[in-house]
Amino acid sequence: MLDVALLPGEYAVCRLAAGAPLPATLWGELDDADVVTVSWTAEGISLICPVTRVPAGATVETDWRCLRVVGPLDLAVTGTLAALVDPLAAARVSVVAFSTFDTDHLLVPAVRLTEATGALERAGHRVLR
C-alpha cells in the first residue's frame, strides 16, 4: 500500500521550442505542494507545472491534477509506478508520470479524478486529500 497525496490546484503539460529560454516565473518561490519539472530534448522543452506558472508562448494542455507518492522513496525501490499505473490503466484513466529524486508523481485528467482516486483506493492505496 502506498500513501498518495492529491496536490492542490490544476497542472499543465507544456511544450516550448528547443532552445527557448525558460521564464523566471517557473523558478519563483514554490509552495510546499507545488512541483515543476523540465525535460529537454533535441525536439523541444517539456514542462509540467501549476497552471499559474505556464509560460507565455507555450503549447499547453491543462486540466490535470497531480498525485504525489508520499516519500521520500529509496531509489532502489522497484514497482512503485507500476503499482499506481496498473490500476489506473485498468480504469482507463490516462496518466502522465514523472519522478524526482525523492518520489514519483502522476498527472491524471481533472475530469477523471474521481475515477482515478477510486481505482487507486480499490487497489489498496490511500489517497490523502
Backbone as ProteinMPNN parsed JSONL, in Angstrom:
{"seq_chain_A": "MLDVALLPGEYAVCRLAAGAPLPATLWGELDDADVVTVSWTAEGISLICPVTRVPAGATVETDWRCLRVVGPLDLAVTGTLAALVDPLAAARVSVVAFSTFDTDHLLVPAVRLTEATGALERAGHRVLR", "coords_chain_A": {"N_chain_A": [[0.83, -1.176, 0.0], [0.49, 2.205, -0.817], [0.856, 5.601, 0.217], [-0.68, 8.337, -1.202], [-0.615, 11.637, -2.09], [-2.947, 14.092, -2.971], [-2.278, 16.855, -4.756], [-2.937, 20.366, -4.37], [-4.862, 22.431, -6.632], [-4.698, 22.941, -10.242], [-2.771, 21.419, -12.879], [-0.492, 21.807, -15.664], [0.64, 20.545, -18.804], [3.247, 21.386, -20.786], [4.816, 22.672, -23.784], [7.744, 23.979, -25.102], [9.658, 25.545, -27.701], [12.682, 24.024, -28.894], [15.604, 25.136, -27.331], [14.445, 27.465, -26.413], [14.214, 30.172, -24.079], [13.854, 29.666, -20.558], [11.305, 30.981, -18.623], [11.59, 33.206, -15.812], [9.467, 32.996, -14.065], [8.924, 30.328, -13.685], [10.744, 29.525, -11.801], [10.278, 30.85, -9.484], [9.465, 31.282, -5.985], [8.329, 28.278, -4.587], [5.332, 26.776, -3.372], [4.852, 24.453, -0.655], [3.424, 22.332, -1.711], [3.7, 22.504, -4.433], [5.014, 21.503, -7.633], [7.445, 21.569, -10.17], [8.602, 20.48, -13.225], [11.122, 19.957, -15.663], [12.037, 18.936, -18.899], [14.479, 18.396, -21.323], [14.882, 17.922, -24.777], [16.19, 17.259, -28.093], [14.104, 17.912, -29.691], [12.49, 19.701, -28.302], [11.365, 21.514, -25.355], [9.899, 20.227, -22.534], [7.486, 20.898, -20.068], [6.113, 20.519, -16.839], [3.839, 21.939, -14.739], [2.194, 24.006, -12.204], [-0.872, 25.509, -13.28], [-0.785, 28.223, -12.917], [1.794, 28.945, -13.448], [2.36, 28.671, -16.119], [4.291, 29.27, -18.964], [4.306, 32.109, -21.174], [3.545, 31.774, -24.611], [3.863, 29.042, -24.785], [2.915, 25.776, -25.937], [0.089, 24.291, -24.67], [-1.45, 21.917, -22.521], [-4.035, 21.702, -20.368], [-5.826, 21.26, -17.255], [-5.143, 19.067, -15.581], [-4.648, 17.0, -12.718], [-2.475, 16.558, -9.945], [-0.899, 13.849, -8.419], [1.054, 12.838, -5.719], [3.397, 10.531, -4.611], [3.769, 9.833, -1.27], [6.745, 10.499, 0.219], [10.141, 10.529, 1.368], [11.201, 8.259, -1.251], [13.259, 5.395, -1.545], [15.735, 5.177, -4.0], [16.273, 2.635, -4.931], [13.973, 1.183, -4.711], [11.569, -0.824, -6.309], [8.847, -1.07, -8.654], [6.999, 0.84, -7.818], [5.765, 2.836, -9.502], [4.437, 1.095, -11.279], [2.611, -0.105, -9.539], [0.834, 1.931, -9.208], [0.155, 2.874, -11.771], [-0.894, 0.608, -13.102], [-3.548, -0.014, -11.901], [-4.817, 2.339, -12.677], [-4.666, 2.248, -15.458], [-6.277, 0.003, -15.874], [-8.68, 1.127, -15.155], [-8.991, 2.792, -17.223], [-7.914, 5.366, -17.172], [-6.094, 8.08, -18.215], [-2.587, 8.766, -17.864], [0.146, 10.781, -16.914], [3.345, 10.308, -16.016], [5.993, 11.174, -13.799], [9.182, 11.56, -12.22], [10.983, 12.619, -9.29], [14.007, 13.192, -7.429], [13.261, 12.363, -4.901], [10.683, 11.166, -4.987], [7.723, 9.853, -6.71], [5.426, 11.063, -9.2], [2.13, 11.517, -10.487], [0.138, 12.643, -13.128], [-3.272, 13.101, -13.678], [-6.215, 13.339, -15.706], [-8.238, 16.097, -14.825], [-11.012, 15.817, -15.063], [-11.341, 13.141, -14.67], [-10.651, 12.582, -12.101], [-12.118, 11.547, -9.888], [-12.606, 8.883, -10.719], [-9.953, 8.067, -10.928], [-8.874, 8.305, -8.28], [-10.59, 6.559, -6.987], [-9.93, 4.122, -8.261], [-7.295, 3.809, -7.41], [-7.662, 3.585, -4.632], [-9.218, 1.238, -4.501], [-7.269, -0.504, -5.266], [-5.851, -0.681, -2.983], [-4.367, 1.469, -2.098], [-3.824, 4.532, -0.261], [-5.382, 7.582, -0.609], [-4.59, 10.796, 0.033], [-6.269, 13.663, 0.737]], "CA_chain_A": [[0.0, 0.0, 0.0], [1.201, 3.482, -0.883], [0.134, 6.827, 0.504], [-0.584, 9.226, -2.343], [-1.201, 12.936, -1.76], [-3.508, 14.895, -4.054], [-1.801, 18.226, -4.627], [-3.993, 21.341, -4.675], [-4.784, 23.169, -7.888], [-4.563, 22.23, -11.512], [-1.46, 21.392, -13.5], [-0.439, 21.876, -17.12], [1.752, 19.938, -19.522], [3.579, 22.437, -21.748], [5.94, 22.454, -24.692], [8.421, 25.144, -25.664], [10.58, 25.198, -28.778], [14.051, 23.702, -28.481], [16.455, 26.316, -27.169], [13.719, 28.617, -25.873], [14.6, 30.475, -22.695], [12.857, 29.35, -19.539], [10.98, 32.22, -17.908], [11.889, 33.246, -14.375], [8.266, 32.647, -13.291], [8.984, 28.906, -13.335], [11.68, 29.288, -10.709], [9.916, 31.615, -8.298], [9.258, 30.501, -4.775], [7.3, 27.248, -4.688], [4.646, 26.344, -2.166], [5.242, 23.086, -0.286], [2.702, 21.346, -2.506], [3.943, 22.705, -5.862], [6.119, 20.811, -8.29], [7.722, 21.98, -11.546], [9.625, 19.619, -13.805], [11.546, 20.375, -17.0], [12.784, 17.926, -19.656], [14.995, 18.907, -22.575], [15.293, 17.016, -25.85], [16.507, 17.996, -29.309], [12.835, 18.335, -30.308], [11.836, 20.77, -27.567], [11.4, 21.527, -23.902], [8.618, 19.87, -21.927], [7.328, 21.394, -18.707], [4.909, 20.215, -16.065], [3.822, 22.979, -13.718], [0.86, 24.515, -11.895], [-1.365, 26.364, -14.366], [-0.42, 29.61, -12.625], [3.18, 29.168, -13.86], [2.523, 28.355, -17.536], [4.981, 30.365, -19.656], [3.705, 32.669, -22.381], [4.046, 31.212, -25.86], [3.969, 27.582, -24.736], [1.789, 24.915, -26.296], [-0.33, 23.891, -23.331], [-2.599, 21.074, -22.207], [-4.346, 21.972, -18.97], [-6.852, 20.456, -16.577], [-4.577, 17.87, -14.977], [-4.43, 17.027, -11.27], [-1.214, 15.906, -9.627], [-0.822, 12.95, -7.268], [2.447, 12.641, -5.317], [3.643, 9.451, -3.657], [4.366, 10.377, -0.051], [8.092, 9.973, 0.295], [10.935, 10.135, 0.21], [11.359, 6.858, -1.631], [14.613, 4.961, -1.854], [15.868, 4.988, -5.448], [16.367, 1.206, -5.234], [12.639, 0.577, -4.638], [11.026, -1.122, -7.628], [7.427, -1.37, -8.758], [6.115, 1.886, -7.301], [4.931, 3.371, -10.586], [3.563, 0.028, -11.775], [1.533, -0.304, -8.571], [-0.122, 3.021, -9.384], [-0.292, 2.988, -13.163], [-1.696, -0.555, -13.49], [-4.978, 0.149, -11.62], [-5.344, 3.458, -13.462], [-4.848, 1.739, -16.82], [-7.455, -0.866, -15.844], [-9.854, 2.013, -15.074], [-8.944, 3.586, -18.453], [-7.57, 6.747, -16.827], [-4.807, 8.499, -18.78], [-1.61, 9.127, -16.851], [1.479, 11.288, -17.228], [4.148, 10.012, -14.827], [7.345, 11.708, -13.734], [9.827, 11.312, -10.928], [12.021, 13.495, -8.77], [14.962, 12.416, -6.654], [12.631, 11.864, -3.685], [9.41, 10.457, -5.097], [7.069, 9.765, -8.015], [4.226, 11.875, -9.379], [1.238, 11.161, -11.59], [-0.913, 13.574, -13.533], [-4.471, 12.468, -14.22], [-7.136, 14.386, -16.151], [-9.104, 16.596, -13.748], [-12.376, 15.283, -15.227], [-11.322, 11.723, -14.287], [-10.05, 12.486, -10.778], [-12.898, 10.639, -9.043], [-12.319, 7.52, -11.154], [-8.552, 7.768, -10.627], [-8.686, 8.075, -6.853], [-11.323, 5.333, -6.67], [-9.143, 2.972, -8.726], [-6.135, 3.657, -6.513], [-8.142, 3.092, -3.335], [-9.601, -0.167, -4.669], [-6.016, -1.271, -5.363], [-5.249, -0.743, -1.66], [-3.584, 2.673, -1.779], [-4.551, 5.561, 0.472], [-5.284, 8.89, -1.249], [-4.7, 11.857, 1.031], [-6.807, 14.871, 0.092]], "C_chain_A": [[0.878, 1.244, 0.0], [0.276, 4.594, -0.42], [0.396, 7.784, -0.644], [-1.308, 10.52, -1.994], [-1.715, 13.612, -3.03], [-3.06, 16.329, -3.835], [-2.919, 19.204, -4.997], [-3.791, 21.963, -6.053], [-4.617, 22.284, -9.097], [-3.161, 22.403, -12.076], [-1.596, 21.436, -15.014], [0.779, 21.114, -17.617], [2.02, 20.877, -20.698], [4.754, 22.027, -22.625], [6.441, 23.798, -25.17], [9.353, 24.659, -26.774], [11.961, 24.889, -28.205], [14.861, 24.984, -28.4], [15.739, 27.543, -26.629], [14.191, 28.904, -24.456], [13.479, 30.089, -21.735], [12.575, 30.606, -18.733], [11.242, 32.102, -16.408], [10.679, 32.85, -13.533], [8.237, 31.167, -12.919], [9.77, 28.679, -12.059], [11.384, 30.121, -9.474], [9.679, 30.694, -7.121], [8.089, 29.536, -4.939], [6.628, 27.05, -3.337], [5.079, 24.912, -1.876], [4.609, 22.041, -1.188], [2.963, 21.484, -4.0], [5.089, 21.836, -6.361], [6.207, 21.35, -9.714], [8.805, 21.048, -12.046], [9.871, 20.045, -15.244], [12.338, 19.241, -17.63], [13.197, 18.537, -20.988], [15.263, 17.755, -23.525], [15.655, 17.875, -27.053], [15.24, 18.547, -29.967], [12.153, 19.478, -29.575], [12.006, 20.616, -26.075], [10.002, 21.213, -23.4], [8.611, 20.338, -20.482], [6.062, 20.816, -18.108], [4.937, 21.198, -14.913], [2.383, 23.322, -13.344], [0.417, 25.467, -13.005], [-1.001, 27.823, -14.148], [1.0, 29.946, -13.067], [3.42, 28.875, -15.345], [3.198, 29.529, -18.25], [4.229, 30.822, -20.903], [4.345, 32.021, -23.605], [4.176, 29.701, -25.879], [2.734, 26.944, -25.356], [1.383, 24.23, -25.002], [-1.514, 22.936, -23.365], [-2.848, 21.234, -20.717], [-5.364, 20.97, -18.446], [-6.343, 19.094, -16.139], [-4.517, 18.075, -13.467], [-3.209, 16.174, -10.974], [-1.332, 15.095, -8.343], [0.654, 12.69, -6.981], [2.53, 11.488, -4.326], [4.336, 10.07, -2.447], [5.715, 9.698, 0.137], [8.844, 10.615, 1.431], [10.989, 8.625, 0.005], [12.839, 6.58, -1.872], [14.691, 4.7, -3.357], [15.934, 3.522, -5.849], [15.008, 0.512, -5.195], [12.111, 0.363, -6.056], [9.514, -1.317, -7.54], [6.476, -0.279, -8.295], [5.2, 2.419, -8.396], [3.974, 2.312, -11.127], [2.378, -0.189, -10.844], [0.469, 0.778, -8.686], [-0.699, 3.056, -10.79], [-1.185, 1.814, -13.566], [-3.176, -0.396, -13.14], [-5.604, 1.32, -12.388], [-5.572, 3.041, -14.911], [-6.078, 0.841, -16.886], [-8.744, -0.052, -15.782], [-9.936, 2.95, -16.281], [-8.764, 5.073, -18.165], [-6.186, 7.052, -17.406], [-3.89, 8.995, -17.679], [-0.384, 9.74, -17.523], [2.281, 11.103, -15.947], [5.501, 10.702, -14.938], [7.881, 11.514, -12.325], [10.785, 12.436, -10.586], [12.991, 12.611, -7.994], [14.28, 11.709, -5.492], [11.397, 11.006, -3.872], [8.893, 10.448, -6.536], [5.79, 10.589, -8.007], [3.428, 11.333, -10.554], [0.313, 12.331, -11.869], [-2.055, 12.746, -14.084], [-5.399, 13.589, -14.685], [-8.067, 14.791, -15.004], [-10.507, 16.01, -13.847], [-12.473, 13.816, -14.844], [-10.767, 11.513, -12.881], [-10.8, 11.51, -9.876], [-12.628, 9.188, -9.41], [-10.891, 7.121, -10.785], [-8.356, 7.462, -9.149], [-9.431, 6.811, -6.408], [-10.542, 4.094, -7.066], [-7.939, 2.737, -7.824], [-6.558, 3.105, -5.156], [-8.574, 1.63, -3.415], [-8.377, -1.064, -4.767], [-5.278, -1.311, -4.022], [-4.426, 0.457, -1.258], [-4.466, 3.656, -1.003], [-4.3, 6.899, -0.22], [-5.571, 9.941, -0.182], [-5.13, 13.145, 0.334], [-6.599, 16.078, 0.956]], "O_chain_A": [[1.873, 1.323, 0.72], [-0.934, 4.54, -0.636], [1.544, 8.019, -1.019], [-2.487, 10.498, -1.64], [-1.007, 13.691, -4.034], [-3.423, 16.949, -2.836], [-3.755, 18.896, -5.846], [-2.674, 22.009, -6.567], [-4.424, 21.072, -9.002], [-2.467, 23.381, -11.797], [-2.655, 21.149, -15.573], [1.808, 21.047, -16.946], [1.13, 21.134, -21.508], [5.562, 21.169, -22.268], [5.661, 24.652, -25.592], [9.78, 23.505, -26.779], [12.354, 25.423, -27.168], [14.805, 25.82, -29.302], [16.378, 28.572, -26.408], [14.529, 27.982, -23.714], [12.299, 30.18, -22.073], [13.5, 31.232, -18.216], [11.125, 31.025, -15.825], [10.845, 32.411, -12.395], [7.592, 30.789, -11.941], [9.49, 27.738, -11.316], [12.156, 30.101, -8.515], [9.693, 29.471, -7.259], [7.003, 29.922, -5.371], [7.27, 27.144, -2.291], [5.612, 24.233, -2.754], [5.19, 20.979, -1.41], [2.49, 20.652, -4.775], [6.003, 21.486, -5.615], [5.192, 21.56, -10.378], [9.815, 20.845, -11.372], [8.947, 20.443, -15.954], [13.206, 18.65, -16.987], [12.376, 19.12, -21.695], [15.809, 16.727, -23.124], [15.45, 19.088, -27.033], [15.296, 19.529, -30.708], [11.316, 20.164, -30.161], [12.694, 19.715, -25.593], [9.033, 21.86, -23.796], [9.6, 20.194, -19.764], [5.057, 20.647, -18.799], [5.929, 21.291, -14.191], [1.453, 22.976, -14.072], [1.245, 26.155, -13.601], [-0.917, 28.585, -15.111], [1.379, 31.117, -13.063], [4.569, 28.833, -15.783], [2.728, 30.662, -18.151], [3.598, 30.022, -21.594], [5.547, 31.756, -23.622], [4.566, 29.132, -26.899], [1.641, 27.508, -25.304], [2.223, 23.653, -24.31], [-2.457, 23.119, -24.135], [-1.978, 20.936, -19.899], [-5.707, 19.985, -19.1], [-7.028, 18.084, -16.305], [-4.352, 19.2, -12.996], [-2.942, 15.19, -11.664], [-1.802, 15.589, -7.319], [1.418, 12.361, -7.889], [1.818, 11.471, -3.322], [5.357, 10.744, -2.58], [5.804, 8.473, 0.205], [8.247, 11.18, 2.348], [10.844, 7.837, 0.939], [13.573, 7.445, -2.35], [13.799, 4.065, -3.92], [15.673, 3.196, -7.007], [14.902, -0.642, -5.61], [12.196, 1.256, -6.899], [8.977, -1.681, -6.494], [5.26, -0.455, -8.37], [3.981, 2.445, -8.225], [2.813, 2.615, -11.404], [1.263, -0.43, -11.306], [-0.68, 0.561, -8.3], [-1.902, 3.246, -10.973], [-2.147, 2.012, -14.307], [-4.014, -0.625, -14.013], [-6.792, 1.287, -12.709], [-6.564, 3.437, -15.522], [-6.842, 0.909, -17.849], [-9.779, -0.482, -16.292], [-10.828, 3.794, -16.361], [-9.369, 5.925, -18.815], [-5.22, 6.349, -17.111], [-4.341, 9.568, -16.687], [0.062, 9.272, -18.571], [1.941, 11.672, -14.91], [6.079, 10.801, -16.02], [7.125, 11.33, -11.371], [11.323, 13.112, -11.462], [12.797, 11.397, -7.92], [14.658, 10.595, -5.129], [11.084, 10.191, -3.005], [9.537, 10.963, -7.45], [5.158, 10.788, -6.97], [3.985, 10.764, -11.493], [-0.23, 12.937, -10.946], [-1.846, 11.809, -14.855], [-5.372, 14.681, -14.118], [-8.613, 13.938, -14.304], [-11.131, 15.732, -12.822], [-13.578, 13.291, -14.704], [-10.445, 10.385, -12.507], [-10.171, 10.722, -9.169], [-12.44, 8.349, -8.529], [-10.641, 5.985, -10.381], [-7.733, 6.458, -8.804], [-8.948, 6.078, -5.546], [-10.487, 3.123, -6.311], [-7.604, 1.594, -7.512], [-5.877, 2.246, -4.596], [-8.321, 0.863, -2.486], [-8.428, -2.238, -4.401], [-4.203, -1.903, -3.926], [-3.839, 0.465, -0.177], [-5.693, 3.608, -1.085], [-3.152, 7.306, -0.398], [-6.645, 9.969, 0.419], [-4.435, 13.649, -0.548], [-6.987, 17.183, 0.577]]}, "name": "protein", "num_of_chains": 1, "seq": "MLDVALLPGEYAVCRLAAGAPLPATLWGELDDADVVTVSWTAEGISLICPVTRVPAGATVETDWRCLRVVGPLDLAVTGTLAALVDPLAAARVSVVAFSTFDTDHLLVPAVRLTEATGALERAGHRVLR"}
